[in-house]
Amino acid sequence: SVGTELQTYFLSIANERTKPYISLGISAIYGGYEKNNFTIERTYFMPHIGLGIVTQF
């Protein structure tokens, strides 16, 4: 699969060690299967949203 993601940091509530962020992205998943001697190929697009915190040690 291949995909991309965009992260936006909440700098207003970030401090020196932690930076919370929200991310939006989309993944493309390519797959194929065989049925009755026919090969069927499909590409799926899956959007996703994520929350996270980047921490410096």
C-alpha angles and dihedrals in degrees: 000000000000129000150154135224136196119208125199120191125217097226093172091069097030123106135188095286107030131045117183117206143180121217135198122194148151130222127201115210118192121197143154138195137185124238127171091347091306121115112218117197123193137179119207125199114205120186117205139186126204142185124205149150126233111212129192116213 
